[in-house]
Amino acid sequence: MAVWFLRGIRRGVVTTRYPAEAEPSARLLPTPPAFDPRRLTGALVDALVGACPSGALTRDGAFLVLDIGACSACGRCIAAARGAARQSGRFELAATQRVHLVKRIPIAGDQR
């Protein structure tokens, strides 16, 4: 094993091209949701909050609050959203401050 490791380093062999290129298998990972504010209504947001097992979704007045740090990417909110949510496709979610993981999405569907 050590011989293979040293030979690989000497020849520049790598098993992945990340981060220079996107990792192909990353598209198969479950990712947190992305919401369409225009399709969110108060009733739908209340249903989404109730469907979230991790407590990552809450409602603050006219906003849906998504705590990406608490989201387990289970997909229950996407199934319950009736087209108002999709997988974000973002799996690199590191942040230097916790507050950067909390997103406030306006509930704009009630304003039509």
N, CA, C and O atoms as CSV, one atom per row, in Angstrom:
chain,resi,resn,atom,element,x,y,z
A,1,MET,N,N,0.827,-1.187,0.000
A,1,MET,CA,C,0.000,0.000,0.000
A,1,MET,C,C,0.870,1.248,0.000
A,1,MET,O,O,0.601,2.183,-0.754
A,2,ALA,N,N,1.913,1.281,0.836
A,2,ALA,CA,C,2.781,2.455,0.904
A,2,ALA,C,C,3.498,2.679,-0.421
A,2,ALA,O,O,3.707,3.820,-0.832
A,3,VAL,N,N,3.879,1.580,-1.098
A,3,VAL,CA,C,4.568,1.713,-2.382
A,3,VAL,C,C,3.630,2.334,-3.415
A,3,VAL,O,O,4.031,3.230,-4.158
A,4,TRP,N,N,2.374,1.859,-3.465
A,4,TRP,CA,C,1.393,2.408,-4.394
A,4,TRP,C,C,1.166,3.889,-4.108
A,4,TRP,O,O,1.101,4.699,-5.032
A,5,PHE,N,N,1.046,4.243,-2.833
A,5,PHE,CA,C,0.817,5.633,-2.428
A,5,PHE,C,C,1.962,6.524,-2.907
A,5,PHE,O,O,1.724,7.574,-3.504
A,6,LEU,N,N,3.177,6.116,-2.653
A,6,LEU,CA,C,4.333,6.917,-3.070
A,6,LEU,C,C,4.427,7.012,-4.591
A,6,LEU,O,O,4.735,8.076,-5.129
A,7,ARG,N,N,4.165,5.912,-5.282
A,7,ARG,CA,C,4.200,5.931,-6.731
A,7,ARG,C,C,3.119,6.871,-7.276
A,7,ARG,O,O,3.367,7.606,-8.232
A,8,GLY,N,N,1.942,6.852,-6.685
A,8,GLY,CA,C,0.856,7.736,-7.117
A,8,GLY,C,C,1.199,9.196,-6.915
A,8,GLY,O,O,0.910,10.028,-7.775
A,9,ILE,N,N,1.808,9.515,-5.794
A,9,ILE,CA,C,2.205,10.901,-5.534
A,9,ILE,C,C,3.279,11.342,-6.534
A,9,ILE,O,O,3.237,12.458,-7.052
A,10,ARG,N,N,4.214,10.475,-6.790
A,10,ARG,CA,C,5.290,10.808,-7.714
A,10,ARG,C,C,4.765,11.047,-9.124
A,10,ARG,O,O,5.250,11.936,-9.823
A,11,ARG,N,N,3.782,10.264,-9.545
A,11,ARG,CA,C,3.229,10.395,-10.895
A,11,ARG,C,C,2.083,11.405,-10.974
A,11,ARG,O,O,1.628,11.736,-12.069
A,12,GLY,N,N,1.625,11.884,-9.854
A,12,GLY,CA,C,0.528,12.852,-9.860
A,12,GLY,C,C,-0.840,12.223,-10.067
A,12,GLY,O,O,-1.752,12.884,-10.564
A,13,VAL,N,N,-0.997,10.969,-9.697
A,13,VAL,CA,C,-2.273,10.283,-9.862
A,13,VAL,C,C,-3.245,10.770,-8.793
A,13,VAL,O,O,-2.923,10.810,-7.606
A,14,VAL,N,N,-4.429,11.137,-9.241
A,14,VAL,CA,C,-5.470,11.549,-8.302
A,14,VAL,C,C,-6.734,10.744,-8.597
A,14,VAL,O,O,-6.943,10.287,-9.721
A,15,THR,N,N,-7.559,10.578,-7.594
A,15,THR,CA,C,-8.786,9.805,-7.787
A,15,THR,C,C,-9.972,10.684,-8.134
A,15,THR,O,O,-11.022,10.182,-8.533
A,16,THR,N,N,-9.815,11.977,-7.987
A,16,THR,CA,C,-10.904,12.895,-8.325
A,16,THR,C,C,-10.305,14.196,-8.835
A,16,THR,O,O,-9.171,14.530,-8.494
A,17,ARG,N,N,-11.031,14.910,-9.623
A,17,ARG,CA,C,-10.574,16.190,-10.166
A,17,ARG,C,C,-11.103,17.372,-9.341
A,17,ARG,O,O,-10.828,18.526,-9.666
A,18,TYR,N,N,-11.854,17.087,-8.284
A,18,TYR,CA,C,-12.427,18.126,-7.445
A,18,TYR,C,C,-11.328,18.861,-6.701
A,18,TYR,O,O,-10.404,18.191,-6.239
A,19,PRO,N,N,-11.343,20.150,-6.546
A,19,PRO,CA,C,-12.379,21.122,-6.880
A,19,PRO,C,C,-12.232,21.764,-8.249
A,19,PRO,O,O,-13.036,22.625,-8.606
A,20,ALA,N,N,-11.229,21.373,-9.027
A,20,ALA,CA,C,-11.065,21.973,-10.348
A,20,ALA,C,C,-12.249,21.655,-11.259
A,20,ALA,O,O,-12.628,22.483,-12.088
A,21,GLU,N,N,-12.827,20.490,-11.119
A,21,GLU,CA,C,-13.997,20.081,-11.893
A,21,GLU,C,C,-15.042,19.552,-10.925
A,21,GLU,O,O,-14.710,19.029,-9.861
A,22,ALA,N,N,-16.291,19.689,-11.297
A,22,ALA,CA,C,-17.367,19.165,-10.457
A,22,ALA,C,C,-17.287,17.646,-10.400
A,22,ALA,O,O,-17.019,16.992,-11.408
A,23,GLU,N,N,-17.515,17.102,-9.240
A,23,GLU,CA,C,-17.503,15.652,-9.067
A,23,GLU,C,C,-18.805,15.103,-9.666
A,23,GLU,O,O,-19.884,15.507,-9.233
A,24,PRO,N,N,-18.738,14.198,-10.645
A,24,PRO,CA,C,-19.953,13.698,-11.294
A,24,PRO,C,C,-20.950,13.056,-10.329
A,24,PRO,O,O,-22.160,13.184,-10.521
A,25,SER,N,N,-20.469,12.381,-9.314
A,25,SER,CA,C,-21.384,11.713,-8.395
A,25,SER,C,C,-22.119,12.695,-7.487
A,25,SER,O,O,-23.081,12.306,-6.824
A,26,ALA,N,N,-21.691,13.963,-7.439
A,26,ALA,CA,C,-22.324,14.949,-6.572
A,26,ALA,C,C,-23.766,15.206,-6.976
A,26,ALA,O,O,-24.579,15.572,-6.127
A,27,ARG,N,N,-24.109,15.024,-8.250
A,27,ARG,CA,C,-25.489,15.261,-8.675
A,27,ARG,C,C,-26.461,14.249,-8.093
A,27,ARG,O,O,-27.674,14.451,-8.142
A,28,LEU,N,N,-25.942,13.177,-7.551
A,28,LEU,CA,C,-26.788,12.154,-6.940
A,28,LEU,C,C,-27.039,12.400,-5.453
A,28,LEU,O,O,-27.859,11.715,-4.841
A,29,LEU,N,N,-26.342,13.371,-4.870
A,29,LEU,CA,C,-26.491,13.650,-3.446
A,29,LEU,C,C,-27.800,14.385,-3.164
A,29,LEU,O,O,-28.197,15.258,-3.936
A,30,PRO,N,N,-28.471,14.040,-2.070
A,30,PRO,CA,C,-29.629,14.852,-1.683
A,30,PRO,C,C,-29.134,16.208,-1.176
A,30,PRO,O,O,-28.145,16.289,-0.449
A,31,THR,N,N,-29.830,17.259,-1.568
A,31,THR,CA,C,-29.414,18.603,-1.177
A,31,THR,C,C,-30.588,19.337,-0.544
A,31,THR,O,O,-31.739,18.957,-0.756
A,32,PRO,N,N,-30.315,20.377,0.225
A,32,PRO,CA,C,-31.389,21.158,0.837
A,32,PRO,C,C,-32.299,21.773,-0.231
A,32,PRO,O,O,-31.903,21.885,-1.391
A,33,PRO,N,N,-33.496,22.166,0.148
A,33,PRO,CA,C,-34.441,22.697,-0.830
A,33,PRO,C,C,-34.145,24.131,-1.233
A,33,PRO,O,O,-33.475,24.875,-0.517
A,34,ALA,N,N,-34.659,24.495,-2.392
A,34,ALA,CA,C,-34.700,25.879,-2.857
A,34,ALA,C,C,-36.171,26.174,-3.108
A,34,ALA,O,O,-36.859,25.393,-3.766
A,35,PHE,N,N,-36.653,27.289,-2.589
A,35,PHE,CA,C,-38.072,27.626,-2.670
A,35,PHE,C,C,-38.314,28.760,-3.654
A,35,PHE,O,O,-37.482,29.655,-3.801
A,36,ASP,N,N,-39.456,28.715,-4.325
A,36,ASP,CA,C,-39.906,29.776,-5.218
A,36,ASP,C,C,-40.853,30.668,-4.420
A,36,ASP,O,O,-41.986,30.266,-4.158
A,37,PRO,N,N,-40.423,31.865,-4.026
A,37,PRO,CA,C,-41.257,32.724,-3.176
A,37,PRO,C,C,-42.617,33.040,-3.779
A,37,PRO,O,O,-43.592,33.208,-3.046
A,38,ARG,N,N,-42.696,33.124,-5.114
A,38,ARG,CA,C,-43.965,33.464,-5.774
A,38,ARG,C,C,-45.022,32.380,-5.609
A,38,ARG,O,O,-46.217,32.649,-5.736
A,39,ARG,N,N,-44.590,31.166,-5.329
A,39,ARG,CA,C,-45.540,30.058,-5.192
A,39,ARG,C,C,-45.831,29.712,-3.736
A,39,ARG,O,O,-46.639,28.826,-3.456
A,40,LEU,N,N,-45.176,30.407,-2.810
A,40,LEU,CA,C,-45.397,30.142,-1.390
A,40,LEU,C,C,-46.579,30.958,-0.875
A,40,LEU,O,O,-46.637,32.175,-1.049
A,41,THR,N,N,-47.513,30.268,-0.242
A,41,THR,CA,C,-48.623,30.927,0.432
A,41,THR,C,C,-48.498,30.646,1.924
A,41,THR,O,O,-47.749,29.759,2.334
A,42,GLY,N,N,-49.224,31.394,2.722
A,42,GLY,CA,C,-49.171,31.183,4.161
A,42,GLY,C,C,-49.585,29.776,4.551
A,42,GLY,O,O,-48.954,29.152,5.404
A,43,ALA,N,N,-50.653,29.273,3.922
A,43,ALA,CA,C,-51.125,27.918,4.231
A,43,ALA,C,C,-50.099,26.868,3.827
A,43,ALA,O,O,-49.875,25.898,4.552
A,44,LEU,N,N,-49.480,27.064,2.672
A,44,LEU,CA,C,-48.464,26.111,2.218
A,44,LEU,C,C,-47.253,26.138,3.138
A,44,LEU,O,O,-46.708,25.085,3.469
A,45,VAL,N,N,-46.825,27.317,3.553
A,45,VAL,CA,C,-45.675,27.437,4.458
A,45,VAL,C,C,-45.964,26.734,5.782
A,45,VAL,O,O,-45.095,26.051,6.324
A,46,ASP,N,N,-47.174,26.896,6.302
A,46,ASP,CA,C,-47.536,26.201,7.545
A,46,ASP,C,C,-47.473,24.689,7.368
A,46,ASP,O,O,-47.037,23.974,8.270
A,47,ALA,N,N,-47.909,24.198,6.199
A,47,ALA,CA,C,-47.832,22.765,5.914
A,47,ALA,C,C,-46.377,22.305,5.810
A,47,ALA,O,O,-46.035,21.221,6.283
A,48,LEU,N,N,-45.524,23.120,5.197
A,48,LEU,CA,C,-44.108,22.770,5.057
A,48,LEU,C,C,-43.419,22.714,6.411
A,48,LEU,O,O,-42.620,21.817,6.676
A,49,VAL,N,N,-43.738,23.680,7.264
A,49,VAL,CA,C,-43.156,23.701,8.615
A,49,VAL,C,C,-43.560,22.435,9.368
A,49,VAL,O,O,-42.747,21.842,10.077
A,50,GLY,N,N,-44.813,22.026,9.211
A,50,GLY,CA,C,-45.288,20.810,9.868
A,50,GLY,C,C,-44.672,19.540,9.311
A,50,GLY,O,O,-44.553,18.543,10.022
A,51,ALA,N,N,-44.279,19.567,8.039
A,51,ALA,CA,C,-43.706,18.376,7.403
A,51,ALA,C,C,-42.227,18.192,7.707
A,51,ALA,O,O,-41.694,17.102,7.499
A,52,CYS,N,N,-41.554,19.221,8.191
A,52,CYS,CA,C,-40.099,19.167,8.393
A,52,CYS,C,C,-39.771,18.452,9.709
A,52,CYS,O,O,-40.076,18.974,10.781
A,53,PRO,N,N,-39.153,17.264,9.643
A,53,PRO,CA,C,-38.852,16.524,10.870
A,53,PRO,C,C,-37.667,17.088,11.659
A,53,PRO,O,O,-37.534,16.808,12.851
A,54,SER,N,N,-36.808,17.875,11.015
A,54,SER,CA,C,-35.615,18.365,11.699
A,54,SER,C,C,-35.789,19.764,12.286
A,54,SER,O,O,-34.896,20.260,12.972
A,55,GLY,N,N,-36.922,20.398,12.026
A,55,GLY,CA,C,-37.146,21.748,12.530
A,55,GLY,C,C,-36.363,22.811,11.772
A,55,GLY,O,O,-36.158,23.915,12.276
A,56,ALA,N,N,-35.927,22.480,10.567
A,56,ALA,CA,C,-35.152,23.425,9.766
A,56,ALA,C,C,-36.031,24.511,9.161
A,56,ALA,O,O,-35.532,25.569,8.778
A,57,LEU,N,N,-37.331,24.261,9.072
A,57,LEU,CA,C,-38.259,25.244,8.522
A,57,LEU,C,C,-39.110,25.831,9.636
A,57,LEU,O,O,-39.687,25.099,10.439
A,58,THR,N,N,-39.183,27.145,9.680
A,58,THR,CA,C,-40.062,27.852,10.609
A,58,THR,C,C,-40.677,29.017,9.850
A,58,THR,O,O,-40.239,29.374,8.756
A,59,ARG,N,N,-41.694,29.594,10.454
A,59,ARG,CA,C,-42.332,30.759,9.851
A,59,ARG,C,C,-42.140,31.953,10.766
A,59,ARG,O,O,-42.334,31.867,11.978
A,60,ASP,N,N,-41.755,33.069,10.160
A,60,ASP,CA,C,-41.590,34.322,10.895
A,60,ASP,C,C,-42.399,35.380,10.160
A,60,ASP,O,O,-41.878,36.068,9.282
A,61,GLY,N,N,-43.664,35.511,10.517
A,61,GLY,CA,C,-44.546,36.478,9.860
A,61,GLY,C,C,-44.713,36.171,8.391
A,61,GLY,O,O,-45.278,35.138,8.032
A,62,ALA,N,N,-44.230,37.054,7.540
A,62,ALA,CA,C,-44.373,36.903,6.091
A,62,ALA,C,C,-43.146,36.246,5.462
A,62,ALA,O,O,-42.896,36.413,4.268
A,63,PHE,N,N,-42.380,35.499,6.258
A,63,PHE,CA,C,-41.182,34.831,5.753
A,63,PHE,C,C,-41.165,33.368,6.151
A,63,PHE,O,O,-41.571,33.003,7.255
A,64,LEU,N,N,-40.687,32.530,5.228
A,64,LEU,CA,C,-40.331,31.153,5.539
A,64,LEU,C,C,-38.853,31.193,5.883
A,64,LEU,O,O,-38.047,31.701,5.104
A,65,VAL,N,N,-38.490,30.662,7.042
A,65,VAL,CA,C,-37.095,30.675,7.481
A,65,VAL,C,C,-36.541,29.256,7.324
A,65,VAL,O,O,-37.055,28.304,7.911
A,66,LEU,N,N,-35.490,29.140,6.527
A,66,LEU,CA,C,-34.833,27.863,6.275
A,66,LEU,C,C,-33.466,27.884,6.940
A,66,LEU,O,O,-32.611,28.698,6.591
A,67,ASP,N,N,-33.263,26.990,7.894
A,67,ASP,CA,C,-31.972,26.838,8.556
A,67,ASP,C,C,-31.256,25.671,7.884
A,67,ASP,O,O,-31.493,24.508,8.212
A,68,ILE,N,N,-30.388,25.996,6.950
A,68,ILE,CA,C,-29.701,24.971,6.174
A,68,ILE,C,C,-28.820,24.100,7.063
A,68,ILE,O,O,-28.602,22.928,6.758
A,69,GLY,N,N,-28.318,24.657,8.147
A,69,GLY,CA,C,-27.486,23.891,9.072
A,69,GLY,C,C,-28.259,22.796,9.784
A,69,GLY,O,O,-27.667,21.810,10.221
A,70,ALA,N,N,-29.566,22.950,9.907
A,70,ALA,CA,C,-30.395,21.941,10.558
A,70,ALA,C,C,-31.067,21.009,9.557
A,70,ALA,O,O,-31.597,19.968,9.943
A,71,CYS,N,N,-31.050,21.368,8.287
A,71,CYS,CA,C,-31.739,20.589,7.255
A,71,CYS,C,C,-31.020,19.260,7.019
A,71,CYS,O,O,-29.798,19.223,6.875
A,72,SER,N,N,-31.782,18.181,6.983
A,72,SER,CA,C,-31.211,16.864,6.716
A,72,SER,C,C,-31.402,16.451,5.257
A,72,SER,O,O,-31.032,15.339,4.880
A,73,ALA,N,N,-31.972,17.330,4.433
A,73,ALA,CA,C,-32.207,17.067,3.011
A,73,ALA,C,C,-33.047,15.810,2.802
A,73,ALA,O,O,-32.798,15.031,1.882
A,74,CYS,N,N,-34.042,15.623,3.662
A,74,CYS,CA,C,-34.877,14.428,3.576
A,74,CYS,C,C,-35.846,14.480,2.401
A,74,CYS,O,O,-36.276,13.432,1.919
A,75,GLY,N,N,-36.202,15.682,1.927
A,75,GLY,CA,C,-37.081,15.825,0.781
A,75,GLY,C,C,-38.555,15.887,1.108
A,75,GLY,O,O,-39.373,15.999,0.195
A,76,ARG,N,N,-38.929,15.818,2.379
A,76,ARG,CA,C,-40.349,15.864,2.733
A,76,ARG,C,C,-40.979,17.200,2.374
A,76,ARG,O,O,-42.134,17.242,1.951
A,77,CYS,N,N,-40.247,18.282,2.534
A,77,CYS,CA,C,-40.799,19.597,2.182
A,77,CYS,C,C,-40.980,19.706,0.671
A,77,CYS,O,O,-41.940,20.324,0.209
A,78,ILE,N,N,-40.087,19.126,-0.092
A,78,ILE,CA,C,-40.202,19.174,-1.553
A,78,ILE,C,C,-41.435,18.395,-1.995
A,78,ILE,O,O,-42.155,18.825,-2.896
A,79,ALA,N,N,-41.678,17.254,-1.364
A,79,ALA,CA,C,-42.862,16.460,-1.699
A,79,ALA,C,C,-44.140,17.185,-1.317
A,79,ALA,O,O,-45.148,17.070,-2.014
A,80,ALA,N,N,-44.113,17.934,-0.217
A,80,ALA,CA,C,-45.314,18.625,0.260
A,80,ALA,C,C,-45.503,19.996,-0.385
A,80,ALA,O,O,-46.557,20.607,-0.210
A,81,ALA,N,N,-44.528,20.490,-1.113
A,81,ALA,CA,C,-44.559,21.873,-1.599
A,81,ALA,C,C,-45.392,22.094,-2.849
A,81,ALA,O,O,-45.604,23.240,-3.245
A,82,ARG,N,N,-45.861,21.053,-3.466
A,82,ARG,CA,C,-46.704,21.182,-4.663
A,82,ARG,C,C,-46.064,22.088,-5.724
A,82,ARG,O,O,-46.718,22.974,-6.274
A,83,GLY,N,N,-44.799,21.857,-5.995
A,83,GLY,CA,C,-44.099,22.595,-7.043
A,83,GLY,C,C,-43.442,23.883,-6.601
A,83,GLY,O,O,-42.811,24.552,-7.419
A,84,ALA,N,N,-43.565,24.257,-5.338
A,84,ALA,CA,C,-42.960,25.500,-4.854
A,84,ALA,C,C,-41.530,25.294,-4.372
A,84,ALA,O,O,-40.870,26.251,-3.968
A,85,ALA,N,N,-41.044,24.056,-4.410
A,85,ALA,CA,C,-39.683,23.767,-3.950
A,85,ALA,C,C,-39.051,22.708,-4.838
A,85,ALA,O,O,-39.738,21.889,-5.450
A,86,ARG,N,N,-37.751,22.745,-4.891
A,86,ARG,CA,C,-36.971,21.743,-5.623
A,86,ARG,C,C,-35.661,21.558,-4.880
A,86,ARG,O,O,-35.332,22.348,-3.995
A,87,GLN,N,N,-34.917,20.533,-5.226
A,87,GLN,CA,C,-33.593,20.382,-4.631
A,87,GLN,C,C,-32.701,21.499,-5.154
A,87,GLN,O,O,-32.730,21.816,-6.343
A,88,SER,N,N,-31.926,22.084,-4.287
A,88,SER,CA,C,-31.077,23.211,-4.678
A,88,SER,C,C,-29.892,22.785,-5.532
A,88,SER,O,O,-29.392,23.572,-6.336
A,89,GLY,N,N,-29.442,21.552,-5.363
A,89,GLY,CA,C,-28.259,21.094,-6.079
A,89,GLY,C,C,-26.968,21.545,-5.424
A,89,GLY,O,O,-25.883,21.225,-5.911
A,90,ARG,N,N,-27.067,22.277,-4.339
A,90,ARG,CA,C,-25.883,22.776,-3.635
A,90,ARG,C,C,-25.582,21.869,-2.448
A,90,ARG,O,O,-26.409,21.707,-1.551
A,91,PHE,N,N,-24.411,21.290,-2.451
A,91,PHE,CA,C,-24.025,20.430,-1.339
A,91,PHE,C,C,-22.838,20.991,-0.571
A,91,PHE,O,O,-22.499,20.483,0.498
A,92,GLU,N,N,-22.206,22.024,-1.095
A,92,GLU,CA,C,-21.107,22.679,-0.388
A,92,GLU,C,C,-21.707,23.829,0.412
A,92,GLU,O,O,-21.946,24.909,-0.129
A,93,LEU,N,N,-21.947,23.603,1.675
A,93,LEU,CA,C,-22.699,24.557,2.475
A,93,LEU,C,C,-21.933,25.075,3.684
A,93,LEU,O,O,-22.541,25.493,4.670
A,94,ALA,N,N,-20.629,25.052,3.619
A,94,ALA,CA,C,-19.840,25.535,4.748
A,94,ALA,C,C,-19.984,27.046,4.881
A,94,ALA,O,O,-20.118,27.756,3.885
A,95,ALA,N,N,-19.956,27.524,6.108
A,95,ALA,CA,C,-20.031,28.953,6.381
A,95,ALA,C,C,-19.148,29.268,7.584
A,95,ALA,O,O,-18.927,28.415,8.443
A,96,THR,N,N,-18.658,30.472,7.634
A,96,THR,CA,C,-17.816,30.856,8.759
A,96,THR,C,C,-18.644,31.330,9.941
A,96,THR,O,O,-18.161,31.344,11.074
A,97,GLN,N,N,-19.893,31.721,9.684
A,97,GLN,CA,C,-20.784,32.151,10.753
A,97,GLN,C,C,-22.120,31.443,10.601
A,97,GLN,O,O,-22.636,31.294,9.493
A,98,ARG,N,N,-22.668,31.013,11.716
A,98,ARG,CA,C,-23.931,30.262,11.719
A,98,ARG,C,C,-25.064,31.031,11.047
A,98,ARG,O,O,-25.910,30.434,10.382
A,99,VAL,N,N,-25.085,32.338,11.215
A,99,VAL,CA,C,-26.158,33.162,10.663
A,99,VAL,C,C,-26.212,33.084,9.129
A,99,VAL,O,O,-27.270,33.322,8.546
A,100,HIS,N,N,-25.105,32.758,8.473
A,100,HIS,CA,C,-25.081,32.644,7.017
A,100,HIS,C,C,-25.790,31.394,6.515
A,100,HIS,O,O,-26.033,31.268,5.315
A,101,LEU,N,N,-26.124,30.473,7.404
A,101,LEU,CA,C,-26.847,29.266,7.022
A,101,LEU,C,C,-28.360,29.425,7.148
A,101,LEU,O,O,-29.109,28.507,6.815
A,102,VAL,N,N,-28.807,30.567,7.618
A,102,VAL,CA,C,-30.242,30.810,7.804
A,102,VAL,C,C,-30.733,31.722,6.687
A,102,VAL,O,O,-30.251,32.843,6.528
A,103,LYS,N,N,-31.707,31.222,5.906
A,103,LYS,CA,C,-32.253,31.961,4.772
A,103,LYS,C,C,-33.694,32.369,5.075
A,103,LYS,O,O,-34.484,31.563,5.567
A,104,ARG,N,N,-34.025,33.616,4.779
A,104,ARG,CA,C,-35.384,34.135,4.946
A,104,ARG,C,C,-35.989,34.295,3.561
A,104,ARG,O,O,-35.532,35.113,2.762
A,105,ILE,N,N,-37.026,33.504,3.282
A,105,ILE,CA,C,-37.662,33.502,1.973
A,105,ILE,C,C,-39.024,34.173,2.102
A,105,ILE,O,O,-39.857,33.713,2.883
A,106,PRO,N,N,-39.271,35.250,1.355
A,106,PRO,CA,C,-40.560,35.928,1.465
A,106,PRO,C,C,-41.710,35.058,0.966
A,106,PRO,O,O,-41.562,34.311,-0.002
A,107,ILE,N,N,-42.835,35.160,1.626
A,107,ILE,CA,C,-44.047,34.443,1.212
A,107,ILE,C,C,-44.795,35.390,0.269
A,107,ILE,O,O,-45.572,36.233,0.718
A,108,ALA,N,N,-44.559,35.250,-1.025
A,108,ALA,CA,C,-45.105,36.193,-2.007
A,108,ALA,C,C,-46.353,35.677,-2.700
A,108,ALA,O,O,-47.002,36.431,-3.425
A,109,GLY,N,N,-46.708,34.419,-2.498
A,109,GLY,CA,C,-47.878,33.856,-3.176
A,109,GLY,C,C,-49.193,34.423,-2.688
A,109,GLY,O,O,-50.185,34.375,-3.415
A,110,ASP,N,N,-49.234,34.958,-1.476
A,110,ASP,CA,C,-50.462,35.543,-0.928
A,110,ASP,C,C,-50.725,36.935,-1.481
A,110,ASP,O,O,-51.821,37.468,-1.306
A,111,GLN,N,N,-49.745,37.531,-2.144
A,111,GLN,CA,C,-49.869,38.910,-2.602
A,111,GLN,C,C,-50.456,39.028,-4.004
A,111,GLN,O,O,-50.544,40.127,-4.550
A,112,ARG,N,N,-50.845,37.940,-4.568
A,112,ARG,CA,C,-51.400,37.951,-5.932
A,112,ARG,C,C,-52.813,38.440,-5.942
A,112,ARG,O,O,-53.433,38.513,-7.003
